[in-house]
């Protein structure tokens, strides 16, 4: 156990808090709190979260975070882990070695490739000459065959139909063509009208939805690092969380504390996205590890943060 961990644990016990109590207060997972007290920072995702969790812990037990971090600055990491740096060099050396080996193999096989191409060119030339020779001997046979085919395929003359019968067939054909065209125009017109009607209904529905739904911060119920938002004009919530950098997330039913997102210990990175559609819970609690890299939308409407701090507790309540 480090000195900073011992001091934090002593302050917690003086307050009469258990680790479970502290987890409810700070919204920091219990295993991270144990890691801070024991000086085991490997279980915490990065130096940024180590310092943020220590600050949150100190605030909860009544200690000054800045003074604590300054006093024990030698025990707290200041920069991200360099583990990735130590593993990059061997990988680059391996890639360079593989690239060099591939180049050598290519140079060794180059003479064989040239010989193969030369042989292929010779074969193509021989085939071309053979085809030209066969075509030169074929004109007479082809002429006789064409004459025979012409004779066999010459159509027999059909008996001429009476003029009156031809005129009746033309009139019937014209009427049929006109009927088909009218039907096609009617069908296209109906399809277009249905598409326009569906589009108008969708636009109206989206407009009504945007006008009805509002997400308003309730300052009377908010405090500390917790902000309560009242969501009006919605019966359920389609939640979307997008990330532009590293962050961890917890999503629970605020009333039953039931987990709505099974992702314990996962750290999300830039470009990742979480979607929870059709959430019927009347109150949802979201713990955001880093609000600067996390965007929350409810039914395609963004939640505007009104507080800063790490972690940030967002409570979304459907107004009755």
C-alpha positions in Angstrom: 0.0 0.0 0.0 1.3 3.5 -1.0 1.3 6.5 1.4 -1.4 8.3 -0.6 -3.5 5.1 -0.6 -3.1 4.7 3.2 -4.1 8.3 3.8 -7.2 8.0 1.6 -8.2 4.8 3.3 -7.7 6.3 6.8 -9.9 9.3 5.8 -12.6 7.0 4.4 -12.7 4.9 7.6 -12.8 8.1 9.7 -15.9 9.1 7.8 -17.4 5.6 8.4 -17.6 4.8 4.7 -17.3 1.3 3.3 -16.0 0.8 -0.2 -19.6 0.1 -1.4 -20.7 3.4 0.2 -17.8 5.3 -1.6 -18.7 3.6 -4.9 -22.3 5.0 -4.6 -21.0 8.5 -3.7 -18.3 8.8 -6.4 -19.8 6.4 -9.1 -16.2 4.9 -9.4 -16.2 1.2 -9.7 -15.2 -0.6 -6.5 -12.2 -2.4 -8.0 -10.7 1.0 -9.0 -11.2 2.2 -5.5 -9.3 -0.8 -4.1 -6.6 -0.3 -6.7 -6.1 3.3 -5.5 -5.9 2.3 -1.8 -3.4 -0.5 -2.7 -1.3 1.6 -5.1 -2.3 -0.9 -7.9 -2.7 1.5 -10.8 -2.4 -1.3 -13.5 -6.1 -2.0 -13.1 -7.1 1.6 -13.9 -7.3 2.6 -17.6 -4.5 5.1 -17.9 -2.8 7.9 -15.9 -5.6 10.4 -16.7 -8.2 8.3 -14.8 -5.8 7.5 -11.9 -5.5 11.3 -11.1 -9.2 11.9 -11.8 -10.3 9.0 -9.5 -7.9 10.2 -6.7 -9.4 13.7 -6.9 -12.9 12.3 -6.7 -12.0 10.0 -3.8 -10.3 12.9 -1.9 -13.4 15.2 -2.4 -15.7 12.4 -1.0 -13.7 11.9 2.2 -13.0 15.6 2.8 -9.4 15.9 1.7 -7.8 18.6 -0.6 -7.1 16.9 -3.9 -4.5 19.4 -5.1 -2.6 19.4 -1.9 -2.8 15.5 -1.8 -1.5 15.1 -5.4 1.3 17.6 -4.8 2.4 16.0 -1.6 2.5 12.5 -3.1 3.3 13.4 -6.7 6.1 10.8 -6.8 3.6 8.1 -6.2 1.1 9.2 -8.9 1.8 8.7 -12.6 2.0 11.9 -14.7 2.0 10.5 -18.2 0.4 7.7 -20.1 2.0 4.3 -20.0 5.0 3.8 -22.3 4.3 0.2 -22.8 3.0 0.8 -26.3 6.4 2.6 -27.1 8.4 -0.4 -26.0 6.5 -2.8 -28.2 6.6 -0.7 -31.4 10.3 -0.9 -32.0 10.5 -4.7 -32.2 7.4 -4.7 -34.5 9.1 -2.1 -36.8 12.3 -4.1 -36.8 10.3 -7.2 -37.7 8.5 -5.4 -40.5 11.8 -3.9 -41.9 13.3 -7.4 -41.8 10.4 -8.9 -43.6 10.4 -6.1 -46.2 14.2 -6.6 -46.8 13.7 -10.4 -47.2 10.8 -9.9 -49.6 13.0 -7.5 -51.7 15.8 -10.0 -51.8 13.5 -12.8 -52.9 12.0 -10.6 -55.7 15.5 -9.7 -57.0 16.5 -13.4 -57.0 13.4 -14.4 -58.9 13.6 -11.6 -61.4 15.6 -13.5 -64.1 13.1 -16.4 -63.9 10.2 -13.9 -64.4 12.0 -12.4 -67.5 12.6 -15.8 -69.1 8.9 -16.8 -68.4 7.7 -13.6 -70.1 9.9 -14.2 -73.1 8.6 -17.7 -73.6 5.0 -16.4 -73.2 5.6 -13.8 -76.0 7.0 -16.5 -78.3 3.9 -18.7 -77.7 1.6 -15.8 -78.4 3.4 -15.0 -81.7 3.2 -18.6 -82.8 -0.5 -18.9 -82.1 -1.1 -15.6 -84.0 0.8 -16.9 -87.1 -1.2 -20.2 -87.0 -4.5 -18.4 -86.9 -3.5 -16.1 -89.8 -2.6 -19.2 -91.9 -5.9 -20.9 -91.1 -7.9 -17.8 -92.0 -6.1 -17.6 -95.4 -7.2 -21.2 -96.3 -10.8 -20.7 -95.2 -12.4 -18.1 -97.6 -13.6 -20.6 -100.3 -15.1 -23.0 -97.8 -16.8 -20.1 -96.0 -18.3 -18.8 -99.3 -19.8 -22.1 -100.1 -21.2 -22.5 -96.6 -22.7 -19.0 -96.7 -24.4 -19.7 -100.0 -25.9 -22.9 -98.6 -27.2 -21.1 -95.5 -28.7 -18.3 -97.5 -30.6 -20.8 -99.6 -31.9 -22.7 -96.7 -33.0 -19.7 -94.7 -34.7 -17.7 -97.5 -38.3 -17.2 -96.1 -41.3 -18.3 -98.1 -43.7 -15.7 -99.1 -46.8 -15.6 -97.0 -50.2 -15.1 -98.5 -51.3 -11.5 -98.4 -54.1 -10.6 -96.1 -57.1 -8.7 -97.2 -56.8 -4.9 -96.8 -59.9 -4.7 -94.6 -58.5 -7.3 -92.2 -55.1 -5.5 -91.9 -56.9 -2.2 -91.2 -59.0 -3.8 -88.4 -55.8 -5.3 -86.8 -54.1 -1.9 -86.9 -57.0 -0.1 -85.2 -57.2 -2.8 -82.5 -53.4 -2.6 -81.9 -53.6 1.3 -81.6 -56.5 1.0 -79.1 -54.6 -1.6 -77.0 -51.4 0.6 -77.0 -53.5 3.7 -75.9 -55.1 1.7 -73.0 -51.7 0.4 -71.8 -50.2 3.9 -71.9 -53.2 5.3 -69.9 -52.8 2.5 -67.3 -49.1 3.2 -66.9 -49.6 6.9 -66.5 -52.4 6.3 -63.9 -50.2 3.8 -61.9 -47.2 6.2 -62.0 -49.4 9.1 -60.8 -50.8 7.0 -57.9 -47.3 5.9 -56.9 -46.1 9.5 -56.9 -49.1 10.7 -54.9 -48.5 7.9 -52.3 -44.8 8.7 -52.0 -45.5 12.5 -51.6 -48.2 11.7 -48.9 -45.8 9.4 -47.0 -43.0 12.0 -47.1 -45.4 14.7 -45.8 -46.5 12.5 -43.0 -42.9 11.7 -42.0 -41.8 15.3 -42.2 -44.8 16.3 -40.0 -44.1 13.5 -37.5 -40.4 14.5 -37.3 -41.3 18.2 -36.9 -43.9 17.4 -34.2 -41.4 15.2 -32.4 -38.7 17.9 -32.4 -41.2 20.5 -31.3 -42.7 18.4 -28.5 -39.5 16.9 -26.9 -37.5 19.0 -24.6 -34.5 18.2 -22.4 -34.2 20.7 -19.5 -31.8 20.6 -16.6 -33.5 20.5 -13.2 -31.2 22.6 -11.0 -33.3 22.0 -7.9 -32.5 18.3 -8.1 -28.9 18.7 -9.4 -25.8 19.2 -7.4 -22.1 18.4 -7.2 -21.1 16.4 -10.2 -24.7 15.2 -10.8 -27.1 16.9 -13.3 -30.8 15.8 -13.5 -32.6 16.4 -16.9 -36.3 16.3 -17.4 -37.3 14.8 -20.8 -40.7 16.0 -21.8 -42.8 14.9 -24.8 -41.3 11.3 -24.9 -42.7 8.0 -23.8 -39.4 6.1 -24.2 -35.8 6.9 -25.0 -33.5 6.0 -27.9 -30.1 6.6 -26.4 -26.9 7.1 -28.5 -23.4 7.7 -27.1 -20.6 8.6 -29.5 -16.9 9.1 -28.6 -14.1 11.3 -29.9 -11.5 10.0 -27.4 -11.0 7.6 -24.5 -13.9 7.3 -21.9 -15.6 4.7 -19.8 -19.4 4.5 -19.4 -22.0 3.1 -17.0 -25.8 3.0 -17.9 -28.3 1.9 -15.3 -32.0 2.2 -14.4 -31.9 5.0 -11.8 -34.8 3.5 -9.9 -33.9 -0.2 -9.7 -30.1 0.3 -10.3 -30.3 -2.5 -12.9 -27.5 -2.4 -15.5 -28.7 -1.5 -19.0 -25.3 -1.8 -20.6 -23.1 -4.8 -19.8 -19.6 -3.3 -20.4 -17.8 -3.5 -17.0 -14.2 -2.3 -17.3 -14.4 -1.4 -21.0 -12.8 1.9 -22.2 -14.3 3.2 -25.4 -12.1 5.0 -28.0 -12.5 7.6 -30.7 -15.1 6.5 -33.4 -16.9 4.0 -31.3 -20.7 4.3 -30.7 -23.3 2.9 -28.3 -27.0 2.6 -29.2 -29.8 1.7 -26.7 -33.1 1.9 -28.5 -36.6 1.7 -26.9 -35.4 2.3 -23.3 -38.7 2.3 -21.3 -37.1 3.1 -17.9 -38.6 6.3 -16.5 -35.2 7.4 -15.1 -31.8 6.5 -16.6 -28.5 7.2 -14.8 -25.4 7.5 -17.0 -21.9 7.8 -15.5 -19.6 9.5 -18.0 -15.8 9.0 -17.4 -14.8 11.9 -19.7 -17.5 14.4 -20.9 -15.0 16.1 -23.2 -14.9 13.0 -25.4 -18.5 11.8 -25.0 -21.7 13.0 -26.7 -25.2 11.8 -25.5 -28.3 12.1 -27.6 -31.9 11.2 -26.6 -34.3 10.6 -29.5 -31.7 12.3 -31.8 -31.6 15.4 -29.5 -28.2 16.2 -27.9 -27.9 16.6 -24.2 -26.1 19.8 -23.3 -23.7 19.5 -20.3 -24.1 22.2 -17.7 -21.4 21.0 -15.3 -17.7 19.9 -15.6 -15.8 17.3 -13.7 -14.8 13.7 -13.8 -16.7 11.5 -13.7 -20.0 13.2 -14.6 -23.4 11.8 -13.5 -26.2 12.4 -16.0 -29.8 11.4 -14.9 -32.5 11.5 -17.6 -36.1 11.4 -16.3 -39.1 11.1 -18.5 -41.5 13.8 -17.3 -45.1 12.5 -16.7 
